Amino acid sequence: MSLLVKGGTVVGPTGTRVADVLIEGEKIVAVLDPSFSPTITVDEVLDASGKYVIPGGIDAHTHMELPFGGTAASDTFDTGTRAAAYGGTTTIIDFAVQRTGEVVQDGLAAWHAKAEGECHIDYAFHMILGGVDADALKAMDQLVADEGITSFKLFMAYPGVFYSDDGQILRAMQTARENGAMIMMHAENGIAIDVLVQQALAKGQTDPIYHGITRPAALEAEATNRAIALAEVAQDCPLYIVHLSASQALEKVAEARHAGRNVFAETCPQYLYLTLEDQLGAPGFEGAKWVCSTPLRSKHEPHQRDLWKGLRNNELAIVSTDHCPFCMKDQKELGLGDFSKIPNGIGGVEHRVDLVFQGVVDGKLSLERWVETIATTPARMFGLYPQKGIVQPGSDADLVIYDPNGTTRIGVETHHMNMDHSAYEGVEIKGRVGTVVSRGEVIVADGNYHGRKGRGKFLKRGLSSYLM
Ligand SMILES: [Zn+2]
C-alpha cells in the first residue's frame, strides 16, 4: 500500500516547505519536490493543499487507568488512546507504576497487561519508582538494558505514597548516570505541603481552591532547585522536571540550562491557559475539575507569560498533558468537604496539539516550535527519534494534516475522552486536526474514526538523544 500526501506545507523543527510525502507500508520513503510527484504511481492520494503536514504528536506524559486516591483515572488505554488519535497524537508515553514494596518488574508487567491489545496508537512506558531500594536500583539497569524503559520518575511530593527522600533520589540518580537513563521528577516539597494542607483543613478551608493555595510556587521552586542540585552531585545525571507550572521553578531550570547542565523541563496546556482564580476557584465544588499537581497558578502573577517565553527559548522543551482524567460524579466527588481527597488530575490528551497551535495563532510560538514541543523533542528526549517525531524518509509514517483555517470547539459534547466534563469547555481553537495517519494507516479523516483497538504497538525506547 502506497500513499501520497500531496501539496501540503511540511513543518519540521528546521523549517517549513511545500512538499509531497510518499508513504510505502508503514514508513515514509520520500519527501518530494511537488514537481516530481506526477511521475509516481500510488494507491491513494491525500490532498493536503493549504494545510500543514506535521509529525504525529507524541504525548510524553499520560496516566491511563492510574489508581489514585481510592479510584482510578477514567480513561482506559482503549478510550484514552482513541481520544489521543482524534486530537492528532499518534504516540503516548504512559507511566508504569512500582508501588512502595512492590517488585519493579511486577509493576511493569501489570502495566503491559493493562495496555496490551487495547491501544489505538503506539505507546511506550516510563517507570515510576515508588520505593527506591537496592532491588529497585538493580531493576533500573535491567529495564534500560532489556525492556526499552529508559526513564524513571520519582516524587518529592506525596509522602507515604510515591515519595522518595533525598537519599533515595541521589541513589537513583547515580544509577541513572551509570546506565544512561533519564530521571523525571515531580518537584514539589511534599513534606511542607502536607503541613499546609493539615493547617488549612483545621481552619475549615475545604474548598478546591485550597488545593492550590496549600501548594505554593515557592515549594515547587525549592524542590526543583533541590533536584537540580542532587543531579549535579550525581555527576550531572540527566534530569527532566515534569509539569512545571511556576515562574520561580522555571528560573531554576533556566539557570541550570544556562550553566550547561543536563536539565530539561516540560509544561502542560493547563498551566498555559487556566488559572487558580478562574478555574480552581470556581464557585462551590466546580473547581474540583481542575485539581491537579502541580496546581494551576495565580493569574495575578506572570506564570503564563513566562511559560510561553520558556517554550520559545527552549528553557521548556516539551508540552505534555499529564492526562489523568477523573469524572466529577463518583470520582472528584470523593473530595466533597475535603479538597485533599479530590483525585489529582486533568484530562487533555485529545487537545494538546490544538491548544499549542493556538499559541502559534496568538503569536506566542513559531510553527517550528509548535512541532518541536509536541513531537520532535519528545521523540529525541525519550529515545524514539528518528523513528518518531519527524517527517523524513525512514521514519514511521505518523503524520497529521492540520488545517489552519478550520476551527475546533472543545467541550464534553464533542470530545472522546471518558470524562463527564471538559477542563476546556467552550474554548475555541483557530485550527483543526484533519487527517491522522499512524504507521501508514489513515485512522482519522475529517472527524471520522477509522482506527481500531489493538493496532497500537509497544515501543522499546533507546537512550535520550540529549544525553551527554
Ligand atoms: Zn503525571
Residues whose N, C-alpha, C, O or C-beta is under 5 A from the ligand:
A	BS01	ZN	D322
